[in-house]
Amino acid sequence: MIRCVKTAFHTSKWDLERLYTCNRISAEVWNQCLLIAKHHALQDDGKWIGKTELQAALKNQFPLHSQSVQAVCHKYLFARDSAKQARKQGLRTKYPYKKKKHFNTKWVDQAFKIKANTIYLSLGIQNGKRQQPIKITVPRLPNPDIKEIELVFDRKLVISMSYDDGQAAAENQGSQTAAIDLGEIHSITATTTENKSIIITGRKVRSIHRLRNKKLAEIQKLMSKCQKGSRQWKKYNRAKKYILSKSERQLNDAIHKTTKQFVEWCRENEVKAAVVGKVEGVQRNTKKKKRKTVTQKLSNWSFGKIQKQLAYKLEAQGASMKMIDESYTSQQCPCCGRRKKISSRNYNCSCGYTEHRDVHGSKGILSKYLHGDIRYLGETKEIKYLRIA
């Protein structure tokens, strides 16, 4: 299984300045990718430049290792292709166009060497002469073989290391399928084919978001009264970065705990496959009259992070995860087929059907996956409610 760990490091003052320079040079590589791609499209009747041509155009232009330059090139191509796929799905996604001042530098394969706790980051050959590598010391390195190293800025420079832990996915003998309804109040609500449900509250995540937004608004108000670039402005700007960094760590911790609890519940209930309802586009499809009132709520909804963490944690347990359309699963009654929007926490229909709203939504997703439409799956046997501390 591929794992990733982010950690601090020690280095000399000179090498630290060289690392900052690497990120500035990587930004120049990105900007050059934008320029080359634009010129190629103008000269070739709108035809996109390919990977081989783009890498050839960037060769021997920058004082970085060739694989580090190629990594930036690959990120640009991935961003471009992802935007194309999103546009095919009807989204108004823009192709990469913004120039950057800093961009994460990546070293892969032969671009770095490790001796004990010391890592040597190569800068390649320039003007026929091999440049002196950057030397950094990491207190604790993962035991398995490291695949790539990325230089990341999180209030200070840190490195993100990807490695293979050598462990295969666990053998899963389960037979159950669980449908997951992601929400803003309840982060995860799921129901299995045996009609066992779990609800994991998301109030912890929401409170972190709200406190962060409140503190940022206060600092932004103070910054607006200062001259940009002044000592006081810089002081507030450091405080702003501190709040963003701290809240990001708190959010990641809360989401990790949420997904871990769900995966443990899946293992206890012998879940072999998980089905997640697609929630992308909820904000775009909200009516204009209500959009202003729900914009902040939806912007604080970290469903993308939850989906990513569920994917690799379920894979480690030998379970698969699929995405399906969740249209009307929270609105349609499985008994009589009537549709209505519910503002309370319980779904009550005039035909007599009643259920917890989020459990009702997860059952609708499960029914869609199993039968292709929304049907009554029986009475819920048990509901497990978990709160993140």
Secondary structure, DSSP 8 states (H G I E B T S, - for coil): -EEEEEE--B--HHHHHHHHHHHHHHHHHHHHHHHHHHHHHHHTTT----HHHHHHHHTT-SSS-HHHHHHHHHHHHHHHHHHHHHHHTT-----S----S----EEEGGGEEEETTEEEE---EETTEE---EEEE-SS--SS-EEEEEEEESSSEEEEEEEE-----------EEEEEEE-SSEEEEEEETTSEEEEEE-HHHHHHHHHHHHHHHHHHHHHHTS-TTSHHHHHHHHHHHHHHHHHHHHHHHHHHHHHHHHHHHHHHTTEEEEEEEE-TTTTTTS-HHHHHHHHHHHHT--HHHHHHHHHHHHHHTT-EEEEEE-TTTTTB-TTT--B----SSEEE-TTS-EEEHHHHHHHHHHHHHHHSS--------EEEEE---
